Amino acid sequence: FVIGRYDREEAAGVVMLSGGTISADRFHVNDYSTLHLSGDGTLIVNGDVRDDIDAFVSSGRIVASPPGRRVAATYDGAATAVKCEDGPSPTTSEPTATPTATPTETP
């Protein structure tokens, strides 16, 4: 399953997956394309493609909506399931510690 075209990297495509399931042997999103996940839509790809999915998420080619949801990829030993779930994405989560300022003395 390819969003855009494999042989024309400048081709653009958008898939809105808000319900149901797309099952694929392989999966690719080219540079000008996007997979939007919402609701209970699920993409299932044969094999362990979690690293590929993470790369597509990091580059903005797979996104979850509405805000406050994140893309989640799980591998069951045969296929990778990709869907959106509640919670912030790891790249947008709040820091766990707040830096402390060192006071300075003035003469």
N, C-alpha and C positions, 0 to 999 in steps of 0.2 A: 504494500500500500504506500503510495507516494503522494504527498501533497505538493503541488507544483509539478514540474517534470524533471525526471532524472537527467535527460539529455539536454535540457535547456535551463541552466541554473537561474536565468533571469525571469523565468516563468513564475507567476504568482498564483496561489490558491489559498482558500480559507475553508476549513471544515469546522462547523459548529456542532459539537456532539453533546446534546443535552439530555439524551435518553437513549436507551437501547445499547447495543454492543456492536463494535466493529472488530472482527477477528482477522488477523493477517499473519502470513508466514514471515514477512519482513516489513519494516517501516522506515520511512525517511521523510523529513520535512526540509525542503530546500530553503535557501537564505531569505527569500521573499514571501514565504508562506507561513501560515499559522494554524495550529489546532487549538480551538477554544473548547475547554471542558467545563460543563456545568451540570447541575442536576445530578441524575444518577447515570449519566453516560459513561461508558467504559470502553477503552481500547485494549484488546488482548493481542499480544505479539508472541509468536513462538520463540522459545529460548529466553536466556537471561539478557535483556537489553536495558537494564536499569542504568548503566553508565551512559548509554546513548540518550535515554530519556532525560537524565539529569543534564546532559549537555544541551538538549533542545530547550529545557526549562530555563537554564542559565542564559541562553541566547535569546529568550523571549519568543521562541518558535512554538512552545506549548505553554498555554496560560490557563489558569483556573479563574472562574468568575462565579458569583460576584466577589467584590473585595472581601477579604477575611477568609477566603478559601484558598487551598493550596493543592498543587499536583502531588499525588502519591503514587509511587510505583512499587508493586510487590511481586516477588517471584515465588512460584510454588513448586519449582523443580522441573516444570515443563514449559511454562509460559509466564510472561510478564503482564500483569494487569495494571492499567493506568487509569486513574480516575481522580476526581477532585474531592477533597474532604475539608471539614472545618479546621481552621487553625492557620496561623501565619506561615508563610514560606520561611525556610531557614535563613534566607538572605535578607528578609525584612523583619525578623524578630528583634525584640528589644534587647539591648545588652544586659548581661547578667550582673555586671558590676559597674559602679560609677566611679570614674577616676577622682581622686582627691587632690585638691590644690594644696600646694605648699605655701604657707604664708611667707611673705617677704617683709623685711624690716625697712622702714624709711628713716633716714637720719634726722 
